[in-house]
Amino acid sequence: MTVELVERLLQNGVDIVTSGNHGWDGPEADAVHWHSRVLRPHNFPQEVMGKGVAILEVEGEPVSVLNLGSPTAAMPNAVPPYDSWLAAGLRGTVIVDFHGDSVWEKMEFATAVDGRVAAVLGTHTHEPTINLHILPGGTALVADVGMTGPSGSPGGFSFDHFAAEMKGEDPTSLPPFELAAGPITLGAVLLRIEGGKTLEIRRI
């Protein structure tokens, strides 16, 4: 992320930007995470730049957005997500971005917070999952929302480097990473929430 790209998102209607294991890849990472509307996983150590919770007012009611990360998503320093959720000081309707590789971990977390969180939205794999759940207490769950980007190959870029590594070849001789050539696709879900509980979840 860059500050310019974050500002473009916010100017076009985005309320909160969450991040994950790649949040610190760019040279502007610190400046990006100083932004009041950019979150990093709340369950990172306190000394890590940024914050993991934002509380907005939507039509006069508080909405808390919580960003969580998992060691399964290349974040070995993340503390247990449930403990972090308990300590987050959330108010009103709660929406969680759970950035992790394990579908089971996301399901377990959503089940543990069912009825106290409106939605647990999984991210990280870039590949959208088909099943959309509403748990008995009113918590919506999707294992992975998916990504927004080129659809020509997994992850939105050429996998030649990863294929070479899988075959035991040296990927350094390949050209630099490039974006895939397919059309841009939107990975997103739409939630209908009332009283802090989800009544409907569907893909758009």
C-alpha positions as CSV (number, residue, x, y, z in Angstrom):
1,M,0.0,0.0,0.0
2,T,1.0,3.6,-0.5
3,V,-0.5,6.7,1.0
4,E,-1.8,7.8,-2.4
5,L,-3.6,4.6,-3.1
6,V,-5.2,4.6,0.4
7,E,-6.4,8.2,-0.2
8,R,-7.9,7.2,-3.6
9,L,-9.8,4.3,-1.9
10,L,-11.1,6.6,0.8
11,Q,-12.1,9.3,-1.7
12,N,-14.2,6.7,-3.6
13,G,-16.3,5.6,-0.7
14,V,-14.2,3.2,1.3
15,D,-14.6,3.7,5.1
16,I,-11.8,1.4,6.5
17,V,-8.8,-0.3,4.9
18,T,-7.6,-3.5,6.6
19,S,-4.2,-5.2,6.1
20,G,-2.4,-8.4,6.6
21,N,1.0,-10.0,6.2
22,H,1.9,-7.8,3.2
23,G,1.0,-4.6,4.9
24,W,4.6,-3.7,5.5
25,D,6.0,-4.7,2.1
26,G,6.2,-1.2,0.7
27,P,8.5,1.8,1.5
28,E,5.5,3.8,2.8
29,A,4.3,1.1,5.3
30,D,4.8,3.3,8.4
31,A,3.1,6.3,6.9
32,V,0.2,4.1,5.7
33,H,-0.3,2.5,9.1
34,W,-0.3,5.9,10.8
35,H,-3.4,6.7,8.8
36,S,-6.5,6.8,11.1
37,R,-8.6,4.7,8.7
38,V,-6.0,2.0,8.0
39,L,-5.9,-1.1,10.3
40,R,-3.3,-3.8,10.9
41,P,-4.0,-7.0,12.8
42,H,-5.0,-6.1,16.4
43,N,-3.3,-9.2,17.7
44,F,0.2,-8.0,16.7
45,P,2.5,-7.0,19.5
46,Q,1.8,-3.5,20.8
47,E,5.1,-2.1,19.5
48,V,4.1,-2.8,15.9
49,M,3.1,0.4,14.0
50,G,-0.6,1.1,13.7
51,K,-3.9,0.0,15.3
52,G,-6.3,-2.9,14.9
53,V,-9.7,-1.4,15.7
54,A,-11.7,1.4,14.3
55,I,-15.2,2.5,15.6
56,L,-17.4,4.3,13.1
57,E,-20.8,5.9,13.4
58,V,-23.2,4.6,10.8
59,E,-26.7,6.2,10.8
60,G,-26.2,7.2,14.5
61,E,-25.1,3.7,15.6
62,P,-21.5,2.5,16.4
63,V,-19.9,0.0,14.1
64,S,-16.6,-1.6,15.2
65,V,-14.2,-3.0,12.6
66,L,-11.6,-5.4,14.0
67,N,-8.6,-6.6,12.0
68,L,-7.1,-10.0,13.1
69,G,-4.2,-12.0,11.7
70,S,-3.1,-15.6,12.1
71,P,0.3,-17.2,12.2
72,T,-1.0,-19.4,9.3
73,A,-0.8,-16.3,7.1
74,A,2.9,-15.7,7.6
75,M,2.4,-13.7,10.8
76,P,4.3,-15.7,13.4
77,N,4.1,-13.0,16.1
78,A,0.3,-12.8,16.1
79,V,-1.1,-13.7,19.5
80,P,-4.3,-15.9,19.8
81,P,-7.1,-14.1,18.0
82,Y,-9.8,-14.9,20.5
83,D,-7.8,-13.3,23.3
84,S,-7.2,-10.3,21.2
85,W,-10.9,-10.0,20.4
86,L,-11.8,-10.1,24.1
87,A,-9.5,-7.2,24.8
88,A,-10.4,-5.0,21.8
89,G,-13.1,-2.8,23.5
90,L,-15.6,-3.1,20.7
91,R,-19.0,-1.4,20.6
92,G,-22.1,-1.8,18.6
93,T,-22.2,-3.8,15.4
94,V,-18.9,-5.7,15.0
95,I,-17.3,-6.7,11.7
96,V,-14.1,-8.8,11.8
97,D,-11.5,-9.2,9.0
98,F,-9.8,-12.5,9.9
99,H,-6.6,-12.7,7.8
100,G,-5.5,-16.3,7.8
101,D,-4.8,-19.4,5.7
102,S,-6.7,-21.9,7.8
103,V,-10.4,-22.3,6.9
104,W,-10.9,-24.3,10.1
105,E,-9.4,-21.6,12.3
106,K,-11.8,-19.0,10.8
107,M,-14.7,-21.3,11.3
108,E,-13.7,-22.0,14.9
109,F,-13.3,-18.3,15.7
110,A,-16.7,-17.4,14.1
111,T,-18.3,-20.2,16.1
112,A,-16.7,-18.9,19.3
113,V,-18.0,-15.4,18.8
114,D,-21.4,-16.3,17.2
115,G,-24.1,-13.8,18.3
116,R,-21.6,-11.2,19.5
117,V,-20.1,-10.4,16.1
118,A,-22.1,-9.5,13.0
119,A,-19.6,-11.0,10.5
120,V,-16.3,-12.8,10.3
121,L,-14.9,-12.1,6.8
122,G,-11.9,-14.3,5.9
123,T,-9.1,-12.9,3.8
124,H,-5.5,-13.9,2.7
125,T,-5.8,-16.7,0.1
126,H,-7.0,-14.4,-2.7
127,E,-9.3,-17.2,-3.8
128,P,-13.0,-16.6,-3.0
129,T,-14.8,-19.5,-1.3
130,I,-18.3,-20.5,-2.4
131,N,-20.1,-21.2,0.9
132,L,-21.7,-18.2,2.7
133,H,-22.8,-19.0,6.3
134,I,-25.1,-17.4,8.8
135,L,-24.5,-19.1,12.2
136,P,-27.3,-19.7,14.6
137,G,-26.6,-16.5,16.7
138,G,-26.5,-14.2,13.6
139,T,-22.8,-14.2,12.7
140,A,-22.1,-14.3,9.0
141,L,-19.0,-16.2,7.9
142,V,-17.1,-16.5,4.6
143,A,-13.8,-18.3,4.7
144,D,-12.3,-16.0,2.0
145,V,-13.9,-13.0,0.5
146,G,-11.4,-13.2,-2.4
147,M,-9.3,-10.4,-4.0
148,T,-9.9,-7.6,-6.4
149,G,-7.4,-7.8,-9.3
150,P,-6.5,-9.6,-12.5
151,S,-8.2,-13.0,-13.0
152,G,-5.8,-14.5,-15.4
153,S,-4.1,-16.8,-12.8
154,P,-4.2,-17.5,-9.1
155,G,-3.3,-14.5,-6.9
156,G,-3.5,-12.1,-9.8
157,F,0.0,-12.6,-11.0
158,S,2.1,-15.2,-12.9
159,F,2.9,-18.3,-10.9
160,D,5.9,-19.2,-13.0
161,H,8.3,-18.5,-10.0
162,F,6.3,-20.7,-7.6
163,A,6.1,-23.5,-10.2
164,A,9.8,-23.3,-10.7
165,E,10.4,-23.6,-6.9
166,M,7.9,-26.6,-6.8
167,K,10.0,-28.3,-9.4
168,G,13.2,-27.6,-7.6
169,E,14.4,-25.1,-10.2
170,D,16.0,-21.7,-9.7
171,P,13.4,-19.0,-10.1
172,T,16.0,-16.2,-10.2
173,S,16.5,-16.7,-13.9
174,L,12.9,-15.9,-14.7
175,P,11.6,-12.4,-15.5
176,P,10.3,-10.3,-12.6
177,F,6.8,-10.9,-11.3
178,E,4.1,-9.5,-13.6
179,L,0.4,-9.0,-13.1
180,A,-1.8,-11.6,-14.9
181,A,-3.5,-10.5,-18.2
182,G,-7.1,-11.4,-17.3
183,P,-9.9,-9.0,-16.7
184,I,-10.2,-7.3,-13.2
185,T,-12.6,-9.1,-10.9
186,L,-14.1,-7.9,-7.7
187,G,-14.0,-10.2,-4.6
188,A,-16.8,-8.9,-2.3
189,V,-19.8,-9.8,-0.2
190,L,-22.8,-7.7,0.8
191,L,-24.2,-8.0,4.3
192,R,-27.6,-7.0,5.5
193,I,-27.2,-6.3,9.3
194,E,-29.9,-5.3,11.8
195,G,-29.4,-5.0,15.5
196,G,-25.8,-6.3,15.3
197,K,-26.8,-9.6,13.6
198,T,-26.6,-10.5,9.9
199,L,-29.8,-11.4,8.2
200,E,-28.4,-11.9,4.8
201,I,-25.0,-12.4,3.1
202,R,-24.5,-12.6,-0.6
203,R,-21.7,-12.2,-3.2
204,I,-21.4,-9.3,-5.6
